[in-house]
């Protein structure tokens, strides 16, 4: 059974009437790897342990609900992997339909750690849509 990510773009320029949102772009993969975990205030938590092959990712999104957070792959410090800075309630993502933009995830993932240096808990969510 196929899994999907549905992407929609909407921009509201201050000097123009409201523009309608684009029709959704649906990216279809063979399976997804999803993460949904609370990271306590002032803590670093491993939220995923497993294997994600960067070359098989066709769409992904990462999000921290309440606070800015750092997402490290492959080690608690990001060594041997990558680090991503997330703004509070601001998603980051990519899909293979975006023109002229390469996948920002360039290293295979063996674990994901979320660093919450704030005084509030946050919910970290991620979804990686994959091809075999």
Secondary structure, DSSP 8 states (H G I E B T S, - for coil): --EEEEE------TTS--------EEEEESEEEEEEEEE-TT-EEEEEEEEE-GGGEEEEEEEESSS-EEEEESSTT-TTS-EEEE-TT--EEEETTSTT---S--S-EEEEEEE--SSS-EEEEEEEEE--
